[in-house]
């Protein structure tokens, strides 16, 4: 099939490259000329394992092209909308201006029978409104909503081999037409038995919002338990292990630490809350405000731990911060707890030297006042405290004996509870975790 992808940020670039890998002819459209040029040359503007290889393969095959003008979508039968829905400035609600602009840009180029597919995370009710706009313009196109469930660092795998597919389609013949076209797009995954849920617009929109709300709740729950563990002298990691053996609960997302960040969970739970309030059901998700509050205060708790460990002041003390991205295998620093901790420590007068395998360039643009080191050993040299805040494998696997010779003081604070506390203590380090005695 010939497919267009409107918006070539994190979601759109991955989707376009993966669709070309599956054999479709794909054109990606974005207003950012520099981004389009980079993608067309096979260079990924974001760090995502496997993406650059797919971009280069797609370009070499001729199946993947990029353009800045929506006229390039002509001839495509399916048009994916993958633009951002950031948080509105000064509000919790989602900014849908990019989604609306994408639909308006598509209208002159749609042909009867075309399918427009929303992949952006939007408040419930958006799809029905956009279908009305397509009808009002006489486009003859049908809208479907096909939420994404990508994990940064695994986005290529999750696109090519999804754990489920969700189609939100209208009733009757238009919905059947939409399903037929989407089945053709995802023929490879469906042929391998990927579960498919076909539903209405509202349910498809809620699936994404509810999934992110549940994951955020699970993370903040264990972080709340971590706070109790700190007060009681318990070990939250052992607690999580015990809870995780209950198949109704599971162990994943029960890792206490400095909390979640990135471009999805924080803004999506806020947008979900705002939309529920608009629908007159704010009380149904009022708990999400506390989930958000728990998550945000974990960052200050990490900073407070560092200050306490350094005898009440970090002023003019060298603090090495291991990690800047909000999670490993990503260069994404949007709402990153790790970067936030580094900035807060700097604000207290610490000499912060931060390092990260992928996120230094993005962090440097946002916070040039911080110190950065590309080499972990250079970052550690002379440190009076080491703070692990992103659980990259190379930080989890550090040899405490070897790196002990680099630092000025063997003090490590584990903001992700991933280090072997016994091994670090045996090597002469003072080890402190979050919710660990």
C-alpha positions in Angstrom: 0.0 0.0 0.0 1.0 3.6 -0.3 0.9 5.2 3.1 1.5 8.7 4.4 2.6 9.6 8.0 1.9 13.2 9.1 4.3 14.2 11.8 7.8 12.7 11.9 8.7 13.1 15.6 9.4 10.2 17.8 6.1 8.3 17.0 5.9 9.3 13.3 9.5 8.6 12.4 9.4 5.1 13.9 6.0 4.3 12.4 7.1 5.5 8.9 10.3 3.5 9.0 8.6 0.3 10.3 5.8 0.5 7.7 8.4 0.7 5.0 10.2 -2.3 6.5 7.0 -4.2 6.3 6.8 -3.6 2.5 4.6 -0.5 2.2 5.4 2.6 0.2 5.6 5.4 2.8 6.0 9.1 2.7 6.6 11.0 5.9 5.6 14.6 6.1 6.8 17.2 8.7 7.0 21.0 8.8 10.6 20.9 10.2 12.8 21.0 7.1 16.0 20.1 9.0 14.3 17.0 10.5 13.0 15.9 7.0 16.5 16.3 5.5 18.0 14.2 8.3 15.4 11.5 8.0 15.7 11.4 4.2 19.5 11.0 4.5 19.0 8.0 6.8 19.9 9.9 10.0 17.7 9.5 13.1 17.1 12.8 14.9 16.3 10.8 18.0 18.1 8.0 19.8 16.1 4.8 19.3 17.7 1.4 18.9 17.3 0.1 15.4 15.6 3.2 13.9 18.6 4.5 11.9 19.1 1.1 10.3 15.5 1.0 9.2 15.7 4.6 7.8 18.7 3.7 5.7 17.1 0.4 4.5 13.9 2.2 3.6 15.7 4.9 1.7 17.8 2.4 -0.2 14.7 0.3 -1.1 12.9 3.5 -2.4 9.9 2.6 -0.2 10.6 5.4 2.3 10.6 9.1 1.5 10.1 12.3 3.4 8.7 15.7 2.5 7.8 19.1 4.0 4.6 19.6 2.1 1.3 17.7 2.4 0.9 17.6 -1.3 3.3 14.6 -1.1 0.5 12.5 0.3 -1.4 12.4 -2.9 -2.0 8.8 -4.0 -1.7 7.3 -0.5 -4.8 5.3 0.6 -4.1 5.5 4.3 -2.9 8.6 6.1 -1.5 8.2 9.7 -1.6 11.3 11.9 1.2 11.0 14.4 1.7 14.6 15.6 2.4 15.7 19.2 -0.3 16.6 21.7 1.7 18.5 24.4 0.3 19.9 27.6 -1.2 23.3 27.1 0.8 26.1 28.6 -0.5 26.8 32.1 -3.1 24.1 31.9 -3.4 20.3 32.3 -5.4 19.8 29.1 -3.8 18.5 25.9 -3.0 20.9 23.1 -4.8 19.6 20.0 -3.7 22.3 17.6 -1.2 20.1 15.8 -3.8 17.4 15.3 -6.3 19.9 14.0 -3.6 21.4 11.7 -2.7 18.0 10.3 -6.3 17.2 9.4 -6.8 20.7 7.8 -3.6 20.1 5.8 -4.8 16.7 4.6 -8.2 17.9 3.4 -7.2 19.2 0.0 -5.4 16.0 -0.8 -7.9 13.3 0.3 -9.8 11.2 -2.1 -13.1 9.4 -1.5 -12.4 6.1 0.1 -9.2 7.2 1.8 -8.6 6.3 5.4 -7.2 8.8 7.9 -5.8 7.1 11.0 -5.1 8.9 14.3 -2.2 7.6 16.3 -1.7 10.6 18.5 -2.8 10.4 22.1 -5.9 12.5 22.4 -8.7 13.2 24.8 -11.9 11.1 24.4 -14.2 12.7 21.9 -11.5 14.0 19.6 -12.0 11.3 16.9 -15.8 11.9 16.6 -15.1 15.6 16.2 -12.5 15.1 13.5 -14.8 12.7 11.5 -17.4 15.5 11.5 -14.8 17.8 10.1 -13.9 15.3 7.3 -17.6 14.9 6.5 -18.2 18.7 6.6 -15.4 19.2 4.1 -16.9 16.6 1.7 -13.7 14.6 1.7 -15.3 11.2 1.4 -12.6 9.9 3.8 -13.2 7.7 6.9 -11.4 8.2 10.2 -10.1 5.4 12.4 -8.3 5.7 15.7 -5.4 3.3 16.2 -3.6 4.2 19.5 0.1 3.4 19.9 1.6 1.5 22.8 5.3 2.1 22.2 7.9 1.9 24.8 10.9 4.2 24.2 13.9 2.1 23.7 11.7 -0.7 22.2 9.6 1.3 19.8 10.8 -0.4 16.6 10.1 -3.9 18.1 6.7 -2.7 19.5 5.7 -1.3 16.1 6.7 -4.4 14.0 5.6 -6.9 16.6 2.9 -5.2 18.8 1.4 -6.9 21.8 -2.1 -5.9 20.6 -3.8 -3.8 17.9 -6.8 -1.5 18.6 -9.0 -0.1 15.9 -11.5 2.6 16.8 -13.9 2.8 13.8 -17.4 4.2 13.0 -20.4 1.9 12.8 -21.7 0.3 9.5 -20.0 0.2 6.1 -17.5 3.0 6.8 -16.2 1.1 9.8 -15.9 -2.1 7.8 -14.0 -0.3 5.1 -11.7 1.2 7.7 -11.0 -2.3 9.2 -10.3 -3.8 5.8 -7.7 -1.2 5.1 -6.1 -1.4 8.5 -6.0 -5.2 8.2 -4.0 -4.8 5.0 -1.6 -2.3 6.7 -1.0 -4.7 9.6 -1.3 -8.0 7.7 2.1 -9.1 8.9 1.3 -8.7 12.6 -2.2 -10.1 12.2 -0.8 -13.1 10.4 1.4 -13.9 13.4 -1.7 -13.9 15.7 -1.4 -10.4 17.3 -4.6 -9.8 19.3 -7.0 -7.4 17.6 -9.7 -5.3 19.4 -12.1 -3.5 17.1 -14.2 -1.0 18.9 -15.8 2.5 18.7 -13.9 5.8 18.7 -14.4 6.6 22.4 -13.2 3.3 23.7 -10.1 3.3 21.4 -9.2 6.8 22.8 -9.7 5.7 26.4 -7.6 2.5 26.0 -4.4 4.7 25.6 -5.4 7.1 28.4 -6.4 4.2 30.7 -3.2 2.3 30.0 -0.9 5.2 30.8 -3.0 6.0 33.9 -2.7 2.5 35.2 1.1 2.3 34.6 1.6 5.7 36.3 -0.5 4.5 39.3 1.5 1.3 39.7 4.8 3.2 39.7 3.5 5.9 42.2 2.0 3.1 44.4 5.4 1.5 44.9 7.0 4.9 45.4 4.4 5.6 48.1 5.3 2.3 49.7 8.9 3.3 49.5 8.1 6.4 51.6 6.5 4.1 54.2 9.4 1.7 54.1 11.8 4.6 54.7 9.8 5.6 57.8 9.5 2.0 59.1 12.9 0.7 58.3 11.6 -1.8 55.7 13.1 -2.7 52.3 10.8 -1.7 49.4 12.7 -4.0 46.9 11.9 -7.1 49.0 8.3 -5.8 49.4 8.0 -5.4 45.6 9.4 -8.9 45.0 6.9 -10.4 47.4 4.0 -8.5 45.8 5.2 -9.4 42.3 4.7 -13.1 42.9 0.9 -12.5 43.0 -0.1 -13.0 39.4 -2.9 -10.4 39.9 -0.3 -7.8 40.6 2.9 -8.8 38.8 6.5 -7.5 39.3 6.8 -5.1 36.3 6.5 -1.4 37.1 7.0 -2.0 40.8 10.5 -0.6 40.9 10.7 2.2 43.5 12.9 5.2 42.7 12.7 8.8 41.6 9.6 8.3 39.5 8.5 8.4 35.9 9.0 11.1 33.3 9.2 11.4 29.5 6.8 12.8 26.9 3.8 10.5 27.7 2.9 9.5 31.2 3.1 12.9 33.0 1.2 15.0 30.4 -1.2 12.1 29.5 -2.5 11.6 33.1 -2.9 15.3 33.4 -4.8 15.5 30.1 -7.0 12.5 31.2 -7.9 14.3 34.4 -8.7 17.5 32.6 -11.0 15.7 30.1 -12.7 13.8 32.9 -13.5 17.1 34.6 -14.9 18.5 31.3 -17.2 15.5 31.1 -18.4 16.1 34.7 -16.6 13.0 36.0 -13.5 14.5 37.6 -14.1 12.6 40.8 -13.6 9.3 38.9 -9.9 10.1 38.3 -9.2 12.5 41.2 -6.7 9.9 42.4 -4.5 10.7 39.4 -3.7 14.1 40.9 -2.2 12.3 43.9 -0.3 9.9 41.6 1.2 13.0 39.9 2.1 14.6 43.2 3.8 11.4 44.5 5.8 11.2 41.3 6.9 14.8 41.4 8.0 14.8 45.1 10.3 11.9 44.6 12.7 14.2 42.8 13.0 16.5 45.8 13.3 13.5 48.1 16.3 12.3 46.1 17.9 15.8 46.4 17.2 15.8 50.1 18.9 12.4 50.4 22.1 13.8 48.7 22.1 16.9 51.0 21.7 14.8 54.1 24.4 12.4 53.0 26.8 15.3 52.5 26.3 16.5 56.1 23.6 19.0 55.3 25.0 20.9 52.3 26.1 20.3 48.7 27.5 23.8 48.3 30.7 23.6 46.2 30.9 19.8 46.5 31.4 17.7 43.4 28.3 15.5 42.7 28.4 13.1 39.8 25.0 12.4 38.3 24.7 9.2 36.4 22.0 9.6 33.8 20.0 12.4 32.2 17.4 10.7 30.0 14.1 9.8 31.7 14.8 6.1 31.0 17.7 4.0 29.5 17.9 3.4 25.7 16.6 6.9 25.0 17.9 10.5 24.7 14.5 11.9 25.7 14.8 14.4 28.6 11.2 15.7 28.5 10.1 15.9 32.1 13.1 13.8 33.0 13.4 13.1 36.8 17.1 12.5 36.2 17.8 15.9 34.6 15.5 17.6 37.2 17.6 16.2 40.0 20.8 17.4 38.4 19.3 20.9 37.9 18.1 21.1 41.5 21.5 20.0 42.9 23.1 22.7 40.8 20.7 25.2 42.2 21.8 24.4 45.7 25.4 25.2 44.7 26.8 21.7 44.0 29.4 21.3 41.3 27.4 18.9 39.2 29.0 16.7 36.6 26.4 14.7 34.7 26.9 12.0 32.2 24.6 9.9 29.9 25.3 7.6 26.9 22.8 9.4 24.7 21.2 12.5 26.3 24.0 14.9 26.8 23.4 17.0 23.6 19.7 17.5 24.4 20.4 18.2 28.1 23.2 20.7 27.2 20.8 22.7 25.0 18.3 23.0 27.8 20.7 23.4 30.8 24.1 24.7 29.7 24.8 25.7 33.3 25.4 22.0 34.2 28.8 20.3 33.9 28.9 17.3 31.5 31.3 14.5 30.8 30.9 12.0 28.0 33.1 9.4 29.7 31.8 7.8 32.9 35.3 7.6 34.5 35.9 11.3 33.8 32.5 12.1 35.4 33.4 10.0 38.5 36.9 11.4 39.1 37.0 13.4 42.3 33.3 13.0 43.1 32.2 13.5 46.7 28.8 11.8 46.0 27.7 9.6 43.1 24.0 9.8 42.3 22.5 7.1 39.9 19.2 8.4 38.4 18.9 6.6 35.0 19.3 2.8 35.1 21.5 2.4 32.0 23.2 -1.0 32.0 26.7 0.5 32.1 25.8 2.2 35.4 24.1 -0.8 36.9 27.2 -2.9 36.0 29.8 -0.5 37.4 32.5 -2.3 39.4 32.4 -0.7 42.9 36.0 -1.7 43.6 37.4 -0.2 40.4 35.5 3.1 40.5 36.2 3.4 44.2 39.7 4.5 43.2 38.4 7.4 41.1 36.2 9.2 43.6 37.1 11.5 46.5 34.4 9.9 48.8 32.8 6.5 48.4 29.2 7.7 48.7 26.6 6.4 46.3 22.9 7.2 46.2 20.9 4.8 44.1 17.8 6.7 42.8 16.6 3.6 40.9 17.4 0.8 43.4 19.3 -1.2 40.8 22.7 -1.5 42.4 23.8 -4.5 44.5 23.9 -2.8 47.9 25.9 -5.6 49.5 28.6 -5.5 46.8 29.0 -1.7 47.0 29.1 -1.7 50.8 31.7 -4.6 50.8 33.8 -2.4 48.5 33.9 0.3 51.2 31.0 2.5 49.9 28.3 4.1 51.8 25.2 3.0 49.9 21.8 4.6 50.1 18.7 3.6 48.2 15.2 4.9 48.2 13.0 2.9 50.6 15.9 0.6 51.4 17.4 0.4 55.0 
